[in-house]
Structures are given as C-alpha cells and as structure tokens.
Amino acid sequence: MTDQRTPVAIAVDLGGTKLSAAAINPDGAMLYRDKILLSGLDVTSCVQEIAQIVQRITGELALSLQAIAGIGLVIPGIYSAETGMGWAPNLWGHQEVPLRAELNRLLSCPIAIDSDRVGYVLGESWLGAARGLKDVVFLSVGTGIGAGILSDGRILRGAGGIAGAVGWFSLTPEWEEIYRQIGCWEAECAGPGLARRGHRGSPEEVVAAARGREPQASRAVARAGEYLGAGVANIVSILNPRMIVLGGGLMQAGDLFLESVKRGVARWAQPVAARQVQIEMTRLGEDAGLFGAARLVLGGA
C-alpha cells in the first residue's frame, strides 16, 4: 500500500495507438505503471480507456481520493485550457472534441491536460537530460515532428496552444503537395517520409537497411539527417536554448542522426547560439511524457 500522506499523480500519456499510465510521487518515483493498446480511436473510447486504466492503478495501489494529487494527461495534438477542447487528428480526426467535459463525466479527480510535446519537455527538464535547465527544447521525431519549448522556465504554448508545431517548418523552396497536409519538415524526415524515401514499408526497415549499407536506404537516412540538422538549426537561432533533447520513435536510431544534427547546427544556426547549445538524446525515452504529465499536477508546469 502506498503512503497515503504524500499525494501522488496519476500520469497518462495518450498515444496514437497505445495508452500508457503510471502513478508517480513528488520525488519522481514511478510507483506503478501500465500500458494498453487502444481498442478504439473515437473520443468516447479513448476517455473510457483512460478512466479504466486510472481506476486500475488506483485499485492496485489502494489509493484513496485524498492520496491523489490529480490526473495529468498529455495528448498527441492541441489542447485548449480555455475551452477544454482537444484536437488530435491521429486519434479522433480533425474535429475538436470536448475532452475535459468527457473526462470529468467519468473521473472525480482534478485533471490537467496538455500536449504530449509539453509533457516531453517537462519530463526531461525535471528528471532527464535537461534536469534543472530553464531553456530547453524537446524535439520529438516519430510519425510526426513536434517541439516542446521551455523558455526561462516557462512553457511556450502560443495564442492557440499550437507553439511547437515545427513539422511545418519550410526548409526548401521546392513545393510538394504533401506539405499541405503535414508540413515540409515532417514530410521530409519524420518516419513515414523516411520510409517513402528509402523505398521501404517502415522507417525501421530503412534504418536496418542503412546499417547494412544498402545504397537507397543510406541515401534516405543521410537526407533525413541533413533536414533534421537544418530544422534544429532554425530552432537554435529562434529560441537560443541551452539544450535540445532529441526523442521520439525515429530517435531510437539516434546514432545515425545525432552527428548530422550537430553538423547542421554548426553550419546553419546563429553562431553564438550554436556554441551555447547542447544537443542530447532523451534519457527518459518513452517515459518522458509520463513524467511530464505528472509534473502538470505536481507543479513545475
């Protein structure tokens, strides 16, 4: 049984295909965790899955309502704290949905919601590679590309919660129709773009072929690395962060991309800012979103 005198956060990371959740105390200790594949992608199904996994964790730890500081949820999209509406095209399509109202209907605890990119940067600055730093960007490169931005200790969300949608960076004057749907940077070097350029069914297959020195795959990885470096250089010039943390599914092959990113920053970024920034791989991996979700209710967001 958990010490009921120290409230814990129930952290939930809602992904495009899976749902992860954990109980995390104020010291950053993960007391229990769970993960499931989503059975449905409409908002009603997602909210029901969230409620069930929260109830399972509280039951496993015998947590009373008073022992829960709140539920922190991060989603792969945009959330408006003003309206309670959530937009997550990889889940329930391009319409906004009343996410907060749906969750409040099933859960009685206080709920804090934000984008997954905010969760990632909060997690890494709390317990990961950027521990204690106030000017950090977490760049997530997977199916898409997004950035969580911490500036002078504050999260930058923008007027509509869209700050960090860096997949839309324009990095070439050559126009392709796919840029209209997902943005230039994302189309060129996120996972699906790498698979397309490498003539493989998945980015993992391209990475494996590149490790085997297959020419087409090697060219695709090199091209993606160049685009990653140019985009990260833009982030460095715009925000002058102390650290950029690289994470997301594609960065599991970070050894193939890290040096390209560093070369791109040295070549393209504002030179003083380029000398000041550290570029690191995530230390929390897929748990970064969970620790960040916990931070939303334990303070520091």
C-alpha positions, 0 to 999 in steps of 0.5 A: 500500500502506498503512503497515503500522506504524500499525494501522488499523480496519476500520469497518462500519456495518450498515444496514437495507438497505445495508452500508457499510465503510471502513478508517480510521487513528488520525488519522481518515483514511478510507483506503478505503471501500465500500458494498453493498446487502444481498442478504439480511436473515437473520443468516447473510447479513448476517455473510457480507456483512460478512466479504466486504466486510472481506476486500475492503478488506483485499485492496485495501489489502494489509493484513496481520493485524498492520496491523489494529487490529480490526473495529468494527461498529455495528448498527441495534438492541441489542447485548449485550457480555455475551452477544454477542447482537444484536437488530435487528428491521429486519434479522433480526426480533425474535429475538436472534441470536448475532452475535459467535459468527457473526462470529468463525466467519468473521473472525480479527480482534478485533471490537467491536460496538455500536449504530449510535446509539453509533457516531453519537455517537462519530463526531461527538464525535471528528471532527464537530460535537461534536469534543472535547465530553464531553456530547453527544447524537446524535439520529438521525431516519430510519425510526426515532428513536434517541439516542446519549448521551455523558455526561462522556465516557462512553457511556450504554448502560443495564442492557440496552444499550437507553439511547437508545431515545427513539422511545418517548418519550410526548409526548401523552396521546392513545393510538394503537395504533401506539405499541405497536409503535414508540413515540409519538415515532417514530410521530409524526415519524420518516419513515414517520409523516411520510409517513402524515401528509402523505398521501404514499408517502415522507417525501421526497415530503412534504418536496418537497411542503412546499417547494412549499407544498402545504397537507397536506404543510406541515401534516405537516412543521410537526407533525413539527417541533413533536414533534421540538422537544418530544422534544429538549426532554425530552432537554435537561432529562434529560441537560443536554448541551452539544450535540445533533447532529441526523442521520439520513435525515429530517435531510437536510431539516434546514432545515425542522426545525432552527428548530422544534427550537430553538423547542421547546427554548426553550419546553419544556426546563429553562431553564438547560439550554436556554441551555447547549445547542447544537443542530447538524446532523451534519457527518459525515452518513452517515459518522458511524457509520463513524467511530464504529465505528472509534473502538470499536477505536481507543479513545475508546469 
